[in-house]
Amino acid sequence: MSKQIVILHLYPRDMNIYGDHGNILVIKQRLKWYGYEPEVIEYNPGDILPEQADIIIGGGGQDSGQTKIHDDLLKIGSKLKNMADQNIPMLMVCGMYQLFGKFFKTADDEKIEGIGIFDAETYAEHERLVGNVVADSEEFGEIIGYENHSGQTFLGSTEPLARVIKGAGNNLKDGHEGARYKNVIGTYLHGSLLPKNPKIADFLIKTAVTNRYGSWDDSKKIDDTITQKARQTAIKRPR
């Protein structure tokens, strides 16, 4: 009988833009290939947050989507912080990345409170950062994705996920993309991200399996030949 891994999908109703649901599909399929049984639990405002979650994923959304989920996120924020400190792997994209920081300051000077897992501040700017991105990470190598955001994020003590090679990333000043706290990854990259970045998908999976079952079998391999060819094509795309 396959061992189960629980994937918690935060706010799929309101925070699921630019194909971010594809991240869930990739985690599910790769878990199956590795011999595990994925269970996806969708969490929307007002739901009961499950006690057991092995991987947590949240996507991007429009400003209206962030507004809809904001109060609920603050209510469950302490539980998510505890999960982060217990080394649960998480992937937060764009809007959810911003709300995992300290705050988002709107163009109207309104400060929207985040849950503070990342030491990060986001400010709305007039210029929208749109286009293909390539960034370099010591752990994951070249990370490929597509950004579309007007908020610019600045990190404090939190480490960036990667250094931008092509594109903007977090902001127009420091050349950083995304954030990393323990096993929590924040990023502006859509695409969706994980189909083009299997090393990140496998990091989430291997961490989750090791947390729950105590070890990971390195002998299990997935043939990513087609993915690697697609990556090479994506890297050559213009900004």
N, CA, C and O of each residue as an XYZ file, in Angstrom:
956
protein
N       0.849     -1.204      0.000
C       0.000      0.000      0.000
C       0.880      1.247      0.000
O       1.834      1.323      0.773
N       0.571      2.239     -0.866
C       1.368      3.447     -0.984
C       1.272      4.290      0.288
O       0.228      4.346      0.938
N       2.373      4.936      0.625
C       2.379      5.855      1.748
C       1.776      7.190      1.305
O       2.039      7.668      0.201
N       0.975      7.773      2.174
C       0.242      8.988      1.817
C       1.044     10.240      2.134
O       1.754     10.299      3.137
N       0.922     11.236      1.272
C       1.457     12.576      1.517
C       0.313     13.566      1.300
O      -0.341     13.558      0.257
N       0.082     14.416      2.299
C      -1.028     15.368      2.256
C      -0.526     16.720      1.747
O       0.405     17.304      2.301
N      -1.166     17.203      0.678
C      -0.861     18.511      0.094
C      -1.986     19.462      0.475
O      -3.143     19.230      0.127
N      -1.653     20.520      1.181
C      -2.644     21.530      1.556
C      -2.570     22.673      0.548
O      -1.537     23.331      0.422
N      -3.664     22.904     -0.165
C      -3.730     23.959     -1.177
C      -4.471     25.143     -0.571
O      -5.684     25.088     -0.365
N      -3.735     26.213     -0.287
C      -4.335     27.387      0.347
C      -5.081     28.249     -0.663
O      -4.516     28.677     -1.670
N      -6.342     28.493     -0.384
C      -7.186     29.450     -1.100
C      -7.222     29.246     -2.625
O      -6.997     30.199     -3.372
N      -7.494     28.051     -3.085
C      -7.535     27.827     -4.535
C      -8.653     28.592     -5.238
O      -8.564     28.852     -6.438
N      -9.696     28.951     -4.509
C     -10.821     29.664     -5.111
C     -10.450     31.091     -5.495
O     -10.913     31.603     -6.514
N      -9.616     31.733     -4.682
C      -9.311     33.149     -4.885
C      -7.866     33.429     -5.293
O      -7.570     34.487     -5.848
N      -6.971     32.489     -5.020
C      -5.547     32.704     -5.300
C      -5.061     31.609     -6.247
O      -4.366     30.675     -5.846
N      -5.442     31.751     -7.493
C      -5.101     30.731     -8.490
C      -5.101     31.399     -9.859
O      -6.060     31.286    -10.623
N      -4.006     32.097    -10.154
C      -3.944     32.882    -11.377
C      -2.680     32.504    -12.154
O      -1.705     32.024    -11.576
N      -2.710     32.725    -13.459
C      -1.548     32.450    -14.323
C      -1.080     30.999    -14.221
O       0.118     30.721    -14.264
N      -2.027     30.086    -14.088
C      -1.681     28.666    -14.125
C      -1.057     28.118    -12.860
O      -0.443     27.052    -12.905
N      -1.187     28.803    -11.731
C      -0.535     28.327    -10.515
C      -1.062     26.966    -10.036
O      -0.379     26.266     -9.288
N      -2.265     26.597    -10.462
C      -2.788     25.276    -10.092
C      -1.884     24.166    -10.638
O      -1.880     23.051    -10.116
N      -1.121     24.476    -11.689
C      -0.198     23.484    -12.233
C       0.828     23.007    -11.221
O       1.344     21.897    -11.346
N       1.136     23.827    -10.218
C       2.071     23.400     -9.174
C       1.519     22.212     -8.391
O       2.261     21.296     -8.035
N       0.227     22.232     -8.127
C      -0.418     21.110     -7.447
C      -0.353     19.859     -8.321
O      -0.045     18.770     -7.836
N      -0.643     20.020     -9.604
C      -0.644     18.870    -10.516
C       0.729     18.212    -10.585
O       0.833     16.986    -10.620
N       1.779     19.026    -10.604
C       3.137     18.481    -10.673
C       3.481     17.703     -9.405
O       4.012     16.595     -9.479
N       3.181     18.275     -8.256
C       3.472     17.584     -6.996
C       2.717     16.254     -6.929
O       3.281     15.235     -6.528
N       1.463     16.269     -7.315
C       0.668     15.029     -7.300
C       1.291     13.960     -8.194
O       1.472     12.817     -7.772
N       1.618     14.336     -9.430
C       2.114     13.350    -10.376
C       3.489     12.817     -9.978
O       3.747     11.617    -10.073
N       4.360     13.704     -9.538
C       5.692     13.240     -9.159
C       5.643     12.368     -7.909
O       6.419     11.420     -7.789
N       4.755     12.671     -6.994
C       4.563     11.794     -5.842
C       4.149     10.392     -6.284
O       4.652      9.398     -5.760
N       3.243     10.315     -7.236
C       2.813      9.013     -7.741
C       3.975      8.266     -8.389
O       4.156      7.068     -8.170
N       4.764      8.992     -9.192
C       5.920      8.359     -9.838
C       6.920      7.846     -8.806
O       7.577      6.827     -9.019
N       7.028      8.547     -7.709
C       7.938      8.110     -6.650
C       7.337      7.034     -5.752
O       8.014      6.518     -4.863
N       6.081      6.698     -5.977
C       5.458      5.611     -5.228
C       4.664      6.026     -4.014
O       4.402      5.212     -3.128
N       4.275      7.297     -3.965
C       3.482      7.787     -2.840
C       2.068      8.133     -3.301
O       1.815      8.337     -4.488
N       1.165      8.194     -2.344
C      -0.237      8.487     -2.645
C      -0.561      9.910     -2.210
O      -0.645     10.179     -1.012
N      -0.747     10.845     -3.176
C      -1.047     12.223     -2.793
C      -2.513     12.415     -2.420
O      -3.408     11.868     -3.064
N      -2.739     13.190     -1.383
C      -4.089     13.625     -1.025
C      -4.081     15.143     -0.980
O      -3.319     15.737     -0.217
N      -4.923     15.779     -1.792
C      -4.992     17.235     -1.827
C      -6.172     17.712     -0.999
O      -7.304     17.280     -1.212
N      -5.904     18.600     -0.056
C      -6.954     19.224      0.748
C      -7.001     20.703      0.372
O      -6.014     21.420      0.534
N      -8.136     21.150     -0.123
C      -8.291     22.556     -0.472
C      -8.809     23.323      0.738
O      -9.767     22.918      1.397
N      -8.151     24.433      1.005
C      -8.556     25.279      2.124
C      -8.956     26.649      1.608
O      -8.159     27.339      0.973
N     -10.202     27.044      1.885
C     -10.726     28.353      1.532
C     -11.208     29.062      2.795
O     -11.367     28.415      3.830
N     -11.446     30.383      2.740
C     -11.855     31.110      3.943
C     -13.034     30.453      4.647
O     -14.039     30.113      4.023
N     -12.894     30.283      5.954
C     -13.948     29.686      6.757
C     -13.812     28.197      6.963
O     -14.490     27.628      7.819
N     -12.946     27.549      6.194
C     -12.726     26.114      6.372
C     -11.921     25.863      7.650
O     -11.343     26.780      8.233
N     -11.902     24.602      8.063
C     -11.086     24.198      9.210
C      -9.713     23.777      8.705
O      -9.608     22.887      7.861
N      -8.669     24.408      9.211
C      -7.323     24.072      8.788
C      -6.965     22.679      9.296
O      -7.051     22.426     10.498
N      -6.571     21.783      8.418
C      -6.258     20.417      8.859
C      -5.035     20.383      9.772
O      -4.131     21.209      9.646
N      -5.018     19.426     10.684
C      -3.882     19.276     11.584
C      -2.672     18.717     10.855
O      -1.535     19.070     11.165
N      -2.922     17.836      9.879
C      -1.846     17.177      9.158
C      -1.690     17.774      7.764
O      -2.634     17.764      6.974
N      -0.513     18.287      7.463
C      -0.198     18.768      6.120
C       1.282     18.541      5.896
O       2.107     18.994      6.690
N       1.628     17.847      4.827
C       3.026     17.534      4.542
C       3.670     18.557      3.615
O       4.866     18.829      3.723
N       2.879     19.126      2.700
C       3.321     20.171      1.784
C       2.214     21.215      1.717
O       1.037     20.860      1.647
N       2.571     22.493      1.736
C       1.570     23.555      1.650
C       1.902     24.444      0.458
O       3.036     24.898      0.307
N       0.903     24.689     -0.389
C       1.110     25.467     -1.606
C       0.042     26.548     -1.731
O      -1.142     26.294     -1.510
N       0.475     27.757     -2.087
C      -0.449     28.856     -2.329
C      -0.053     29.600     -3.588
O       1.132     29.698     -3.907
N      -1.028     30.121     -4.300
C      -0.766     30.767     -5.581
C      -0.951     32.268     -5.549
O      -1.145     32.873     -4.495
N      -0.884     32.855     -6.736
C      -1.087     34.288     -6.880
C      -2.553     34.607     -7.100
O      -3.371     33.718     -7.339
N      -2.870     35.884     -7.014
C      -4.243     36.305     -7.225
C      -4.306     37.796     -7.477
O      -3.335     38.521     -7.258
N      -5.452     38.242     -7.936
C      -5.658     39.674     -8.118
C      -5.814     40.337     -6.750
O      -5.972     39.655     -5.737
N      -5.770     41.662     -6.728
C      -5.915     42.379     -5.459
C      -7.223     42.016     -4.766
O      -7.278     41.931     -3.540
N      -8.279     41.801     -5.556
C      -9.575     41.438     -4.970
C      -9.499     40.084     -4.276
O     -10.144     39.869     -3.250
N      -8.706     39.171     -4.839
C      -8.533     37.867     -4.218
C      -7.797     37.965     -2.903
O      -8.151     37.295     -1.932
N      -6.761     38.810     -2.869
C      -6.017     39.009     -1.626
C      -6.919     39.591     -0.540
O      -6.825     39.219      0.630
N      -7.789     40.505     -0.946
C      -8.710     41.109      0.014
C      -9.654     40.064      0.593
O      -9.948     40.088      1.788
N     -10.129     39.154     -0.239
C     -11.083     38.135      0.207
C     -10.480     37.176      1.227
O     -11.171     36.715      2.135
N      -9.202     36.877      1.078
C      -8.615     35.860      1.949
C      -7.832     36.456      3.116
O      -7.386     35.728      4.003
N      -7.664     37.775      3.118
C      -6.745     38.406      4.064
C      -7.106     38.142      5.519
O      -6.257     37.695      6.290
N      -8.344     38.408      5.907
C      -8.740     38.241      7.308
C      -8.584     36.791      7.753
O      -8.144     36.519      8.869
N      -8.948     35.870      6.874
C      -8.834     34.459      7.228
C      -7.369     34.065      7.394
O      -7.025     33.318      8.309
N      -6.505     34.567      6.509
C      -5.081     34.241      6.602
C      -4.502     34.710      7.926
O      -3.704     34.001      8.539
N      -4.897     35.905      8.376
C      -4.404     36.395      9.666
C      -4.855     35.479     10.808
O      -4.128     35.300     11.785
N      -6.041     34.906     10.684
C      -6.546     34.005     11.737
C      -5.723     32.723     11.831
O      -5.486     32.208     12.923
N      -5.293     32.216     10.689
C      -4.544     30.958     10.703
C      -3.032     31.192     10.645
O      -2.253     30.240     10.594
N      -2.622     32.464     10.652
C      -1.220     32.799     10.484
C      -0.309     32.150     11.515
O       0.768     31.667     11.166
N      -0.723     32.131     12.783
C       0.134     31.552     13.829
C       0.329     30.058     13.617
O       1.402     29.523     13.894
N      -0.708     29.383     13.124
C      -0.580     27.946     12.852
C       0.376     27.698     11.682
O       1.175     26.761     11.706
N       0.281     28.554     10.660
C       1.197     28.414      9.529
C       2.634     28.701      9.952
O       3.562     28.044      9.481
N       2.824     29.679     10.839
C       4.163     29.963     11.357
C       4.720     28.758     12.099
O       5.886     28.402     11.928
N       3.893     28.133     12.917
C       4.338     26.949     13.651
C       4.737     25.833     12.690
O       5.734     25.144     12.903
N       3.942     25.663     11.623
C       4.266     24.644     10.630
C       5.595     24.955      9.943
O       6.406     24.061      9.703
N       5.803     26.233      9.631
C       7.066     26.643      9.010
C       8.241     26.337      9.937
O       9.277     25.847      9.488
N       8.081     26.625     11.226
C       9.150     26.379     12.189
C       9.362     24.888     12.446
O      10.407     24.488     12.958
N       8.375     24.069     12.094
C       8.509     22.612     12.185
C       9.048     22.016     10.882
O       9.032     20.802     10.682
N       9.527     22.906      9.997
C      10.188     22.505      8.743
C       9.251     21.901      7.700
O       9.697     21.150      6.833
N       7.960     22.218      7.775
C       7.044     21.795      6.719
C       7.400     22.556      5.442
O       7.523     23.780      5.481
N       7.568     21.866      4.314
C       7.883     22.568      3.069
C       6.669     23.288      2.508
O       5.562     22.750      2.499
N       6.888     24.509      2.040
C       5.815     25.331      1.485
C       6.309     26.052      0.240
O       7.492     26.371      0.118
N       5.389     26.304     -0.677
C       5.662     27.128     -1.855
C       4.566     28.184     -1.955
O       3.390     27.852     -2.102
N       4.955     29.462     -1.876
C       4.005     30.563     -1.963
C       4.364     31.444     -3.150
O       5.497     31.914     -3.256
N       3.415     31.666     -4.032
C       3.661     32.377     -5.279
C       2.966     33.744     -5.269
O       1.794     33.848     -4.906
N       3.681     34.763     -5.659
C       3.172     36.101     -5.943
C       2.326     36.670     -4.800
O       2.888     37.094     -3.791
N       1.015     36.693     -4.923
C       0.168     37.289     -3.898
C       0.334     36.636     -2.542
O       0.375     37.326     -1.523
N       0.432     35.310     -2.510
C       0.634     34.618     -1.239
C       2.046     34.859     -0.701
O       2.247     34.928      0.511
N       2.998     34.984     -1.582
C       4.361     35.359     -1.179
C       4.343     36.706     -0.464
O       4.951     36.855      0.596
N       3.652     37.685     -1.035
C       3.571     39.000     -0.418
C       2.935     38.933      0.968
O       3.417     39.572      1.904
N       1.853     38.163      1.106
C       1.139     38.081      2.376
C       1.861     37.224      3.414
O       1.511     37.264      4.594
N       2.850     36.461      2.999
C       3.700     35.731      3.949
C       4.807     36.639      4.500
O       5.569     36.236      5.379
N       4.887     37.861      3.976
C       5.815     38.850      4.498
C       5.173     39.675      5.610
O       4.144     39.290      6.165
N       5.786     40.808      5.928
C       5.311     41.639      7.037
C       4.108     42.484      6.646
O       3.151     42.604      7.410
N       4.162     43.078      5.438
C       3.026     43.877      4.986
C       3.151     44.181      3.505
O       4.211     44.039      2.897
N       2.013     44.607      2.946
C       1.945     45.113      1.573
C       1.364     46.522      1.660
O       0.260     46.713      2.169
N       2.105     47.498      1.167
C       1.629     48.883      1.190
C       1.085     49.230     -0.181
O       1.819     49.186     -1.168
N      -0.193     49.576     -0.256
C      -0.864     49.819     -1.523
C      -0.529     51.198     -2.067
O       0.105     52.015     -1.400
N      -0.973     51.436     -3.303
C      -0.759     52.749     -3.937
C      -1.510     53.850     -3.201
O      -1.151     55.024     -3.302
N      -2.560     53.471     -2.455
C      -3.328     54.431     -1.656
C      -2.766     54.583     -0.246
O      -3.398     55.186      0.622
N      -1.580     54.035     -0.027
C      -0.879     54.145      1.258
C      -1.533     53.327      2.359
O      -1.299     53.574      3.543
N      -2.349     52.354      1.976
C      -2.935     51.432      2.952
C      -1.950     50.302      3.213
O      -1.380     49.739      2.278
N      -1.754     49.976      4.469
C      -0.825     48.909      4.823
C      -1.617     47.632      5.129
O      -2.370     47.578      6.101
N      -1.437     46.619      4.296
C      -2.113     45.334      4.475
C      -1.168     44.401      5.222
O      -0.093     44.060      4.727
N      -1.574     44.002      6.397
C      -0.717     43.195      7.259
C      -0.522     41.784      6.708
O      -1.470     41.160      6.232
N       0.700     41.293      6.775
C       0.996     39.911      6.432
C       1.210     39.087      7.688
O       1.040     39.583      8.801
N       1.585     37.821      7.507
C       1.735     36.941      8.675
C       3.197     36.820      9.116
O       3.482     36.152     10.110
N       4.120     37.448      8.399
C       5.477     37.617      8.899
C       6.362     36.387      8.912
O       7.328     36.341      9.674
N       6.068     35.401      8.103
C       6.995     34.275      8.001
C       8.284     34.730      7.327
O       9.377     34.317      7.717
N       8.152     35.576      6.320
C       9.314     36.217      5.704
C       9.498     37.606      6.303
O       8.526     38.325      6.535
N      10.753     37.979      6.551
C      11.065     39.360      6.918
C      11.136     40.129      5.609
O      12.213     40.322      5.044
N       9.972     40.565      5.132
C       9.868     41.182      3.813
C       8.758     42.221      3.815
O       7.726     42.057      4.464
N       9.000     43.296      3.070
C       8.017     44.366      2.918
C       7.753     44.568      1.437
O       8.679     44.558      0.626
N       6.478     44.752      1.082
C       6.105     44.929     -0.319
C       5.402     46.262     -0.507
O       4.531     46.637      0.278
N       5.794     46.977     -1.562
C       5.242     48.302     -1.855
C       4.686     48.319     -3.273
O       5.352     47.881     -4.211
N       3.474     48.821     -3.426
C       2.888     48.964     -4.758
C       3.599     50.068     -5.521
O       3.838     51.151     -4.986
N       3.934     49.787     -6.771
C       4.585     50.781     -7.626
C       3.778     50.944     -8.911
O       2.950     50.094     -9.238
N       4.015     52.024     -9.632
C       3.269     52.284    -10.863
C       3.724     51.361    -11.997
O       2.921     50.967    -12.842
N       5.003     51.023    -12.010
C       5.517     50.180    -13.090
C       5.223     48.716    -12.802
O       5.492     48.219    -11.709
N       4.668     48.033    -13.798
C       4.385     46.610    -13.657
C       5.557     45.810    -14.212
O       6.042     46.098    -15.306
N       6.012     44.817    -13.470
C       7.148     43.996    -13.866
C       6.614     42.723    -14.522
O       6.071     41.845    -13.851
N       6.777     42.640    -15.841
C       6.162     41.567    -16.615
C       7.195     40.951    -17.551
O       7.944     41.670    -18.213
N       7.235     39.642    -17.606
C       8.076     38.984    -18.589
C       8.745     37.731    -18.070
O       8.591     37.357    -16.907
N       9.495     37.085    -18.957
C      10.201     35.860    -18.601
C      11.369     36.162    -17.672
O      12.016     37.204    -17.772
N      11.619     35.227    -16.769
C      12.664     35.388    -15.765
C      13.556     34.148    -15.741
O      13.075     33.018    -15.828
N      14.845     34.379    -15.624
C      15.803     33.321    -15.305
C      16.594     33.804    -14.099
O      17.120     34.917    -14.096
N      16.674     32.961    -13.075
C      17.408     33.321    -11.866
C      18.302     32.160    -11.448
O      18.009     31.004    -11.754
N      19.381     32.464    -10.755
C      20.348     31.444    -10.370
C      20.287     31.199     -8.865
O      20.346     32.132     -8.064
N      20.168     29.925     -8.502
C      20.104     29.528     -7.102
C      21.200     28.510     -6.814
O      21.423     27.602     -7.615
N      21.885     28.649     -5.685
C      22.926     27.691     -5.332
C      22.354     26.287     -5.181
O      22.996     25.310     -5.565
N      21.161     26.182     -4.628
C      20.572     24.858     -4.369
C      19.860     24.277     -5.575
O      19.926     23.070     -5.808
N      19.170     25.127     -6.359
C      18.299     24.620     -7.414
C      18.819     24.899     -8.822
O      18.177     24.506     -9.797
N      19.946     25.556     -8.949
C      20.466     25.894    -10.268
C      19.653     27.012    -10.895
O      19.173     27.903    -10.194
N      19.494     26.970    -12.214
C      18.712     28.005    -12.901
C      17.223     27.775    -12.683
O      16.702     26.690    -12.940
N      16.557     28.799    -12.211
C      15.113     28.775    -11.982
C      14.457     29.598    -13.083
O      14.871     30.721    -13.369
N      13.427     29.019    -13.694
C      12.782     29.644    -14.853
C      11.320     29.926    -14.520
O      10.651     29.095    -13.907
N      10.829     31.081    -14.918
C       9.423     31.381    -14.699
C       9.001     32.642    -15.414
O       9.720     33.173    -16.261
N       7.819     33.111    -15.056
C       7.226     34.303    -15.678
C       6.659     35.166    -14.574
O       5.901     34.688    -13.730
N       7.024     36.440    -14.577
C       6.540     37.347    -13.539
C       5.530     38.335    -14.100
O       5.586     38.701    -15.274
N       4.602     38.762    -13.242
C       3.612     39.771    -13.610
C       3.097     40.390    -12.308
O       2.113     39.925    -11.732
N       3.775     41.439    -11.857
C       3.410     42.029    -10.563
C       3.793     43.499    -10.525
O       4.778     43.920    -11.132
N       2.987     44.275     -9.795
C       3.301     45.686     -9.591
C       3.886     45.922     -8.207
O       4.550     46.934     -7.981
N       3.647     44.997     -7.273
C       4.266     45.107     -5.962
C       5.747     44.782     -6.037
O       6.147     43.840     -6.721
N       6.565     45.564     -5.332
C       7.998     45.275     -5.265
C       8.353     44.923     -3.826
O       8.032     45.654     -2.889
N       9.022     43.787     -3.677
C       9.302     43.228     -2.355
C      10.769     43.416     -1.982
O      11.665     43.188     -2.795
N      10.996     43.835     -0.746
C      12.343     44.055     -0.239
C      12.541     43.200      1.009
O      11.743     43.247      1.944
N      13.614     42.422      1.006
C      13.883     41.492      2.093
C      14.709     42.151      3.183
O      15.576     42.980      2.905
N      14.430     41.772      4.439
C      15.262     42.164      5.556
C      16.264     41.063      5.837
O      17.205     40.863      5.069
N      16.064     40.339      6.948
C      16.984     39.267      7.327
C      16.751     37.981      6.528
O      17.617     37.107      6.499
N      15.605     37.863      5.890
C      15.294     36.666      5.110
C      16.202     36.566      3.881
O      16.459     37.557      3.198
N      16.679     35.355      3.619
C      17.547     35.134      2.472
C      16.735     35.099      1.179
O      15.615     34.588      1.172
N      17.286     35.641      0.074
C      16.600     35.508     -1.218
C      16.672     34.076     -1.727
O      17.568     33.317     -1.356
N      15.727     33.719     -2.573
C      15.737     32.401     -3.190
C      16.827     32.301     -4.244
O      17.501     31.276     -4.347
N      17.007     33.366     -5.032
C      17.924     33.302     -6.167
C      18.373     34.697     -6.577
O      17.836     35.707     -6.123
N      19.376     34.720     -7.451
C      19.879     35.963     -8.031
C      19.395     36.055     -9.470
O      19.529     35.100    -10.236
N      18.836     37.193     -9.839
C      18.232     37.343    -11.165
C      19.308     37.441    -12.250
O      20.266     38.205    -12.132
N      19.124     36.651    -13.304
C      19.963     36.730    -14.493
C      19.227     37.512    -15.584
O      19.815     38.356    -16.260
N      17.963     37.225    -15.741
C      17.107     37.926    -16.716
C      15.775     38.229    -16.057
O      15.162     37.347    -15.455
N      15.318     39.486    -16.169
C      14.058     39.869    -15.561
C      14.276     40.788    -14.374
O      15.373     41.308    -14.172
N      13.226     40.985    -13.590
C      13.287     41.898    -12.443
C      13.375     41.149    -11.124
O      14.265     41.416    -10.317
N      12.450     40.206    -10.896
C      12.434     39.504     -9.616
C      11.693     40.297     -8.557
O      10.638     40.868     -8.835
N      12.230     40.338     -7.352
C      11.531     40.979     -6.236
C      11.278     42.461     -6.460
O      10.223     42.981     -6.093
N      12.256     43.146     -7.069
C      12.159     44.590     -7.242
C      13.154     45.025     -8.305
O      13.841     44.195     -8.899
N      13.228     46.323     -8.542
C      14.101     46.847     -9.590
C      15.472     47.289     -9.062
O      16.246     47.906     -9.793
N      15.771     46.976     -7.803
C      16.978     47.532     -7.203
C      18.056     46.510     -6.844
O      19.236     46.754     -7.097
N      17.674     45.358     -6.253
C      18.724     44.535     -5.646
C      19.056     43.239     -6.389
O      19.970     42.521     -5.985
N      18.330     42.929     -7.465
C      18.660     41.754     -8.249
C      18.298     40.420     -7.625
O      18.809     39.380     -8.039
N      17.429     40.441     -6.642
C      17.026     39.202     -5.980
C      15.663     38.721     -6.475
O      14.820     39.520     -6.883
N      15.463     37.416     -6.432
C      14.160     36.818     -6.734
C      13.771     35.905     -5.579
O      14.539     35.045     -5.149
N      12.548     36.121     -5.089
C      11.980     35.221     -4.099
C      12.628     35.323     -2.729
O      13.462     36.190     -2.468
N      12.210     34.395     -1.856
C      12.676     34.372     -0.479
C      12.692     32.937      0.027
O      12.003     32.062     -0.497
N      13.493     32.722      1.054
C      13.604     31.378      1.632
C      13.712     31.482      3.150
O      14.620     32.133      3.665
N      12.792     30.845      3.864
C      12.868     30.720      5.316
C      12.687     29.249      5.657
O      11.625     28.679      5.406
N      13.721     28.627      6.229
C      13.698     27.186      6.491
C      13.302     26.460      5.197
O      14.016     26.559      4.199
N      12.179     25.736      5.198
C      11.740     25.031      3.991
C      10.593     25.736      3.281
O       9.888     25.131      2.473
N      10.408     27.020      3.585
C       9.361     27.828      2.951
C       9.976     28.639      1.821
O      10.940     29.376      2.026
N       9.411     28.496      0.625
C       9.879     29.228     -0.549
C       8.807     30.223     -0.979
O       7.637     29.868     -1.126
N       9.218     31.466     -1.177
C       8.347     32.477     -1.755
C       8.929     32.914     -3.086
O      10.149     33.000     -3.228
N       8.074     33.192     -4.064
C       8.555     33.572     -5.385
C       7.499     34.358     -6.139
O       6.303     34.233     -5.875
N       7.958     35.170     -7.082
C       7.037     35.868     -7.980
C       6.801     35.080     -9.269
O       6.084     35.557    -10.148
N       7.374     33.911     -9.400
C       7.362     33.227    -10.687
C       6.147     32.329    -10.877
O       5.891     31.393    -10.120
N       5.419     32.667    -11.926
C       4.296     31.840    -12.372
C       4.815     30.927    -13.488
O       6.016     30.693    -13.622
N       3.882     30.431    -14.269
C       4.330     29.697    -15.456
C       3.517     28.473    -15.831
O       3.320     28.294    -17.032
N       3.018     27.604    -14.953
C       3.333     27.568    -13.522
C       4.798     27.194    -13.261
O       5.495     26.728    -14.162
N       5.248     27.399    -12.039
C       6.663     27.276    -11.707
C       7.189     25.846    -11.778
O       8.198     25.596    -12.437
N       6.527     24.910    -11.116
C       7.117     23.589    -10.893
C       7.287     22.729    -12.139
O       8.243     21.956    -12.184
N       6.416     22.809    -13.166
C       6.666     21.989    -14.358
C       8.025     22.269    -14.995
O       8.641     21.370    -15.565
N       8.488     23.503    -14.900
C       9.766     23.872    -15.512
C      10.929     23.806    -14.520
O      12.084     24.005    -14.895
N      10.618     23.527    -13.262
C      11.647     23.510    -12.222
C      11.497     22.275    -11.331
O      11.137     22.398    -10.160
N      11.770     21.087    -11.879
C      11.555     19.851    -11.115
C      12.433     19.733     -9.883
O      12.078     19.008     -8.954
N      13.577     20.427     -9.843
C      14.420     20.369     -8.646
C      13.703     20.971     -7.445
O      13.854     20.494     -6.320
N      12.918     22.026     -7.690
C      12.156     22.625     -6.590
C      11.020     21.692     -6.180
O      10.759     21.509     -4.991
N      10.349     21.107     -7.162
C       9.278     20.150     -6.856
C       9.813     18.993     -6.024
O       9.187     18.586     -5.046
N      10.961     18.469     -6.409
C      11.532     17.336     -5.683
C      12.030     17.732     -4.299
O      11.992     16.926     -3.369
N      12.500     18.975     -4.160
C      12.859     19.453     -2.824
C      11.651     19.412     -1.891
O      11.748     18.941     -0.758
N      10.514     19.908     -2.374
C       9.297     19.898     -1.558
C       8.890     18.472     -1.209
O       8.534     18.180     -0.068
N       8.945     17.594     -2.197
C       8.527     16.202     -2.004
C       9.472     15.459     -1.060
O       9.024     14.818     -0.109
N      10.761     15.544     -1.319
C      11.731     14.817     -0.496
C      11.702     15.296      0.949
O      11.814     14.495      1.877
N      11.550     16.603      1.137
C      11.469     17.144      2.495
C      10.229     16.635      3.202
O      10.285     16.250      4.370
N       9.103     16.634      2.491
C       7.849     16.160      3.084
C       7.930     14.687      3.460
O       7.514     14.295      4.550
N       8.463     13.878      2.562
C       8.570     12.433      2.822
C       9.505     12.167      4.001
O       9.200     11.347      4.867
N      10.637     12.857      4.032
C      11.588     12.662      5.128
C      10.987     13.099      6.456
O      11.162     12.423      7.470
N      10.279     14.225      6.458
C       9.620     14.686      7.683
C       8.644     13.653      8.215
O       8.598     13.390      9.417
N       7.865     13.069      7.318
C       6.785     12.184      7.758
C       7.242     10.747      8.006
O       6.797     10.097      8.952
N       8.140     10.261      7.141
C       8.490      8.837      7.209
C       9.936      8.587      7.627
O      10.346      7.433      7.753
N      10.710      9.638      7.843
C      12.039      9.477      8.409
C      13.181      9.322      7.443
O      14.341      9.437      7.840
N      12.886      9.061      6.160
C      13.974      8.887      5.199
C      13.445      9.048      3.779
O      12.238      9.083      3.540
N      14.391      9.144      2.841
C      14.063      9.251      1.422
C      14.906      8.252      0.647
O      16.109      8.146      0.884
N      14.298      7.523     -0.271
C      14.993      6.528     -1.085
C      15.555      7.192     -2.334
O      14.811      7.487     -3.269
N      16.859      7.428     -2.355
C      17.494      8.110     -3.479
C      17.576      7.251     -4.739
O      17.924      7.756     -5.807
N      17.262      5.975     -4.629
C      17.350      5.107     -5.809
C      16.197      5.338     -6.785
O      16.276      4.931     -7.944
N      15.141      5.981     -6.327
C      13.993      6.256     -7.188
C      14.306      7.460     -8.074
O      14.652      8.530     -7.573
N      14.187      7.287     -9.378
C      14.524      8.345    -10.325
C      13.358      8.599    -11.279
O      12.593      7.690    -11.600
N      13.236      9.851    -11.726
C      12.248     10.233    -12.734
C      13.004     10.714    -13.965
O      13.968     11.472    -13.855
N      12.564     10.273    -15.128
C      13.179     10.706    -16.379
C      12.650     12.092    -16.742
O      11.500     12.233    -17.159
N      13.491     13.113    -16.583
C      13.092     14.497    -16.859
C      13.681     15.009    -18.171
O      13.895     16.211    -18.327
N      13.946     14.106    -19.112
C      14.562     14.501    -20.383
C      13.726     15.544    -21.115
O      14.258     16.555    -21.576
N      12.432     15.308    -21.225
C      11.550     16.234    -21.937
C      11.499     17.575    -21.205
O      11.514     18.637    -21.827
N      11.439     17.508    -19.885
C      11.422     18.742    -19.092
C      12.685     19.552    -19.319
O      12.623     20.775    -19.443
N      13.824     18.889    -19.373
C      15.088     19.600    -19.582
C      15.132     20.276    -20.954
O      15.660     21.380    -21.089
N      14.576     19.610    -21.968
C      14.512     20.224    -23.294
C      13.612     21.460    -23.271
O      13.930     22.486    -23.871
N      12.482     21.343    -22.567
C      11.576     22.489    -22.451
C      12.244     23.636    -21.697
O      12.030     24.805    -22.018
N      13.049     23.300    -20.699
C      13.762     24.332    -19.945
C      14.729     25.100    -20.845
O      14.818     26.326    -20.772
N      15.441     24.378    -21.680
C      16.405     25.028    -22.561
C      15.713     25.984    -23.539
O      16.241     27.048    -23.861
N      14.525     25.585    -24.005
C      13.744     26.474    -24.878
C      13.288     27.706    -24.115
O      13.359     28.823    -24.626
N      12.815     27.497    -22.879
C      12.321     28.607    -22.065
C      13.425     29.599    -21.720
O      13.195     30.808    -21.699
N      14.628     29.087    -21.448
C      15.747     29.962    -21.089
C      16.085     30.923    -22.235
O      16.516     32.052    -21.998
N      15.889     30.472    -23.464
C      16.241     31.279    -24.646
C      15.171     32.311    -25.001
O      15.379     33.146    -25.882
N      14.033     32.254    -24.319
C      12.976     33.221    -24.649
C      13.401     34.632    -24.280
O      14.099     34.834    -23.286
N      12.979     35.620    -25.086
C      13.293     37.008    -24.727
C      12.546     37.437    -23.488
O      11.551     36.822    -23.104
N      13.010     38.456    -22.887
C      12.357     39.012    -21.702
C      10.909     39.353    -22.006
O      10.191     39.834    -21.129
